[in-house]
Amino acid sequence: MQTLEQAVDKLQKSSFRSRFKLRDTDIEYIEKKGIDTIRSHAEDFVKTRLAPAYIPNDGKQTPMKGHPVFIAQHACACCCRGCLNKWYKVPENTQLTSEQQKKIVNLLMYWIELQITAYE
């Protein structure tokens, strides 16, 4: 099993995944809402948009902008079940366990915190 750091290092080798960065407005939003609220949003997005066994709009459910978590999802290949399967071998068409959801949220938050640190 790879660590969060190993996962991010691997993602940074992808020209597509590595192009995602938080913008000034994303950082300001995080500062305004607080990191705990952002984690709560990540938990909700993963639970409602990724965890179900069947997602009618899979592959299109995560916008490319509009929330820091959406950017993190694309940067971390946690934007749809196809990407989860390709990058992490998470089976498609099965409900994500609470442990899987927690690992995804932890990865997203790790990436966001790296972005905040790089911004400072």
CYANA upper distance limits for C-alpha pairs under 8 A (distance plus 0.5 A):
  2 GLN  CA      6 GLN  CA      6.29
  2 GLN  CA      7 ALA  CA      6.79
  3 THR  CA      7 ALA  CA      6.71
  4 LEU  CA      8 VAL  CA      6.75
  4 LEU  CA    107 LEU  CA      6.47
  4 LEU  CA    110 TYR  CA      7.62
  5 GLU  CA      9 ASP  CA      6.59
  6 GLN  CA     10 LYS  CA      6.66
  7 ALA  CA     11 LEU  CA      6.72
  8 VAL  CA     12 GLN  CA      6.61
  8 VAL  CA     76 CYS  CA      7.59
  8 VAL  CA    111 TRP  CA      7.71
  9 ASP  CA     13 LYS  CA      7.32
 10 LYS  CA     14 SER  CA      7.88
 11 LEU  CA     17 ARG  CA      6.44
 11 LEU  CA     18 SER  CA      7.07
 11 LEU  CA     75 ALA  CA      7.80
 11 LEU  CA     76 CYS  CA      7.03
 11 LEU  CA     77 ALA  CA      8.37
 12 GLN  CA     17 ARG  CA      6.89
 12 GLN  CA     18 SER  CA      5.19
 13 LYS  CA     17 ARG  CA      8.37
 13 LYS  CA     18 SER  CA      7.39
 14 SER  CA     18 SER  CA      6.34
 15 SER  CA     19 ARG  CA      6.92
 16 PHE  CA     20 PHE  CA      8.23
 17 ARG  CA     74 HIS  CA      7.16
 17 ARG  CA     75 ALA  CA      5.15
 17 ARG  CA     76 CYS  CA      7.38
 17 ARG  CA     77 ALA  CA      7.75
 18 SER  CA     75 ALA  CA      6.92
 19 ARG  CA     75 ALA  CA      8.11
 20 PHE  CA     71 ILE  CA      6.96
 20 PHE  CA     72 ALA  CA      8.11
 20 PHE  CA     74 HIS  CA      7.73
 20 PHE  CA     75 ALA  CA      5.92
 21 LYS  CA     71 ILE  CA      7.69
 21 LYS  CA     75 ALA  CA      8.32
 21 LYS  CA    115 GLN  CA      7.56
 22 LEU  CA     26 ASP  CA      6.18
 22 LEU  CA     27 ILE  CA      7.15
 22 LEU  CA     68 PRO  CA      7.11
 22 LEU  CA     71 ILE  CA      7.47
 22 LEU  CA    112 ILE  CA      8.36
 22 LEU  CA    115 GLN  CA      6.97
 23 ARG  CA     27 ILE  CA      6.87
 24 ASP  CA     28 GLU  CA      6.62
 25 THR  CA     29 TYR  CA      6.58
 26 ASP  CA     30 ILE  CA      6.78
 26 ASP  CA     67 HIS  CA      7.25
 26 ASP  CA     68 PRO  CA      5.94
 27 ILE  CA     31 GLU  CA      6.69
 27 ILE  CA     68 PRO  CA      8.33
 27 ILE  CA    116 ILE  CA      7.33
 28 GLU  CA     32 LYS  CA      6.55
 29 TYR  CA     33 LYS  CA      6.55
 29 TYR  CA     68 PRO  CA      8.49
 30 ILE  CA     34 GLY  CA      5.93
 30 ILE  CA     35 ILE  CA      6.69
 30 ILE  CA     38 ILE  CA      7.20
 30 ILE  CA     68 PRO  CA      8.12
 31 GLU  CA     35 ILE  CA      7.89
 33 LYS  CA     37 THR  CA      6.47
 33 LYS  CA     38 ILE  CA      7.51
 34 GLY  CA     38 ILE  CA      7.03
 35 ILE  CA     39 ARG  CA      6.69
 36 ASP  CA     40 SER  CA      6.74
 37 THR  CA     41 HIS  CA      6.71
 38 ILE  CA     42 ALA  CA      6.69
 38 ILE  CA     69 VAL  CA      7.88
 39 ARG  CA     43 GLU  CA      6.66
 39 ARG  CA    105 VAL  CA      7.79
 39 ARG  CA    109 MET  CA      7.21
 40 SER  CA     44 ASP  CA      6.75
 41 HIS  CA     45 PHE  CA      6.59
 41 HIS  CA     69 VAL  CA      7.98
 42 ALA  CA     46 VAL  CA      6.57
 42 ALA  CA     69 VAL  CA      6.45
 42 ALA  CA    105 VAL  CA      6.52
 42 ALA  CA    108 LEU  CA      8.04
 42 ALA  CA    109 MET  CA      8.47
 43 GLU  CA     47 LYS  CA      6.53
 43 GLU  CA    101 GLN  CA      7.99
 43 GLU  CA    102 LYS  CA      8.15
 43 GLU  CA    105 VAL  CA      6.58
 44 ASP  CA     48 THR  CA      6.51
 45 PHE  CA     49 ARG  CA      5.93
 45 PHE  CA     50 LEU  CA      7.78
 46 VAL  CA     50 LEU  CA      5.45
 46 VAL  CA     51 ALA  CA      6.56
 46 VAL  CA    101 GLN  CA      6.96
 46 VAL  CA    104 ILE  CA      8.14
 46 VAL  CA    105 VAL  CA      7.76
 47 LYS  CA     51 ALA  CA      5.49
 47 LYS  CA     52 PRO  CA      7.92
 47 LYS  CA    101 GLN  CA      7.46
 48 THR  CA     52 PRO  CA      7.46
 49 ARG  CA     55 ILE  CA      7.87
 49 ARG  CA     61 GLN  CA      7.13
 49 ARG  CA     62 THR  CA      8.28
 49 ARG  CA     80 CYS  CA      8.48
 50 LEU  CA     55 ILE  CA      8.00
 50 LEU  CA     79 CYS  CA      8.16
 50 LEU  CA     80 CYS  CA      6.80
 50 LEU  CA     81 ARG  CA      7.03
 50 LEU  CA     96 LEU  CA      8.11
 51 ALA  CA     95 GLN  CA      6.01
 51 ALA  CA     96 LEU  CA      5.11
 51 ALA  CA     97 THR  CA      8.04
 51 ALA  CA    101 GLN  CA      7.54
 52 PRO  CA     93 ASN  CA      8.39
 52 PRO  CA     94 THR  CA      7.61
 52 PRO  CA     95 GLN  CA      5.40
 52 PRO  CA     96 LEU  CA      7.13
 53 ALA  CA     92 GLU  CA      7.66
 53 ALA  CA     93 ASN  CA      4.93
 53 ALA  CA     94 THR  CA      4.63
 53 ALA  CA     95 GLN  CA      4.63
 53 ALA  CA     96 LEU  CA      7.65
 54 TYR  CA     93 ASN  CA      6.07
 54 TYR  CA     94 THR  CA      7.87
 54 TYR  CA     95 GLN  CA      8.37
 57 ASN  CA     61 GLN  CA      6.30
 58 ASP  CA     80 CYS  CA      6.42
 58 ASP  CA     81 ARG  CA      7.23
 58 ASP  CA     82 GLY  CA      8.27
 59 GLY  CA     79 CYS  CA      7.90
 59 GLY  CA     80 CYS  CA      5.67
 59 GLY  CA     81 ARG  CA      7.70
 59 GLY  CA     82 GLY  CA      7.36
 60 LYS  CA     80 CYS  CA      7.98
 61 GLN  CA     79 CYS  CA      7.98
 61 GLN  CA     80 CYS  CA      7.51
 62 THR  CA     70 PHE  CA      6.68
 62 THR  CA     73 GLN  CA      8.23
 62 THR  CA     79 CYS  CA      6.16
 62 THR  CA     80 CYS  CA      7.73
 63 PRO  CA     70 PHE  CA      6.70
 64 MET  CA     70 PHE  CA      6.86
 64 MET  CA     71 ILE  CA      6.75
 64 MET  CA     74 HIS  CA      7.82
 65 LYS  CA     70 PHE  CA      6.76
 65 LYS  CA     71 ILE  CA      6.64
 66 GLY  CA     70 PHE  CA      7.61
 67 HIS  CA     71 ILE  CA      7.26
 68 PRO  CA     72 ALA  CA      6.78
 68 PRO  CA    112 ILE  CA      8.09
 69 VAL  CA     73 GLN  CA      6.52
 69 VAL  CA    108 LEU  CA      7.52
 69 VAL  CA    112 ILE  CA      8.28
 70 PHE  CA     74 HIS  CA      7.02
 70 PHE  CA     79 CYS  CA      8.01
 71 ILE  CA     75 ALA  CA      6.68
 72 ALA  CA     76 CYS  CA      6.39
 72 ALA  CA     78 CYS  CA      8.48
 72 ALA  CA    108 LEU  CA      6.06
 72 ALA  CA    109 MET  CA      8.44
 72 ALA  CA    111 TRP  CA      7.06
 72 ALA  CA    112 ILE  CA      6.99
 73 GLN  CA     77 ALA  CA      6.39
 73 GLN  CA     78 CYS  CA      5.12
 73 GLN  CA     79 CYS  CA      5.29
 73 GLN  CA    108 LEU  CA      6.95
 74 HIS  CA     78 CYS  CA      6.63
 74 HIS  CA     79 CYS  CA      5.77
 76 CYS  CA    107 LEU  CA      7.87
 76 CYS  CA    108 LEU  CA      7.23
 76 CYS  CA    111 TRP  CA      8.09
 77 ALA  CA     83 CYS  CA      5.87
 77 ALA  CA     84 LEU  CA      6.76
 77 ALA  CA     87 TRP  CA      7.29
 78 CYS  CA     83 CYS  CA      6.75
 78 CYS  CA     84 LEU  CA      6.09
 78 CYS  CA    104 ILE  CA      7.60
 79 CYS  CA     83 CYS  CA      7.14
 79 CYS  CA     84 LEU  CA      8.06
 80 CYS  CA     84 LEU  CA      6.83
 81 ARG  CA     85 ASN  CA      6.53
 81 ARG  CA     90 VAL  CA      8.15
 81 ARG  CA     91 PRO  CA      8.40
 81 ARG  CA     92 GLU  CA      6.36
 82 GLY  CA     86 LYS  CA      6.64
 82 GLY  CA     92 GLU  CA      7.47
 83 CYS  CA     87 TRP  CA      6.40
 83 CYS  CA     88 TYR  CA      8.39
 84 LEU  CA     88 TYR  CA      5.85
 84 LEU  CA     89 LYS  CA      6.97
 84 LEU  CA     90 VAL  CA      6.03
 84 LEU  CA     91 PRO  CA      8.44
 85 ASN  CA     89 LYS  CA      4.73
 85 ASN  CA     90 VAL  CA      4.95
 85 ASN  CA     91 PRO  CA      6.22
 85 ASN  CA     92 GLU  CA      7.00
 86 LYS  CA     90 VAL  CA      8.29
 96 LEU  CA    100 GLN  CA      6.42
 96 LEU  CA    101 GLN  CA      6.90
 97 THR  CA    101 GLN  CA      6.77
 98 SER  CA    102 LYS  CA      6.60
 99 GLU  CA    103 LYS  CA      6.77
100 GLN  CA    104 ILE  CA      6.79
101 GLN  CA    105 VAL  CA      6.73
102 LYS  CA    106 ASN  CA      6.59
103 LYS  CA    107 LEU  CA      6.71
104 ILE  CA    108 LEU  CA      6.72
105 VAL  CA    109 MET  CA      6.58
106 ASN  CA    110 TYR  CA      6.50
107 LEU  CA    111 TRP  CA      6.73
108 LEU  CA    112 ILE  CA      6.72
109 MET  CA    113 GLU  CA      6.53
110 TYR  CA    114 LEU  CA      6.73
111 TRP  CA    115 GLN  CA      6.78
112 ILE  CA    116 ILE  CA      6.75
113 GLU  CA    117 THR  CA      6.66
114 LEU  CA    118 ALA  CA      6.65
115 GLN  CA    119 TYR  CA      6.62
116 ILE  CA    120 GLU  CA      6.94
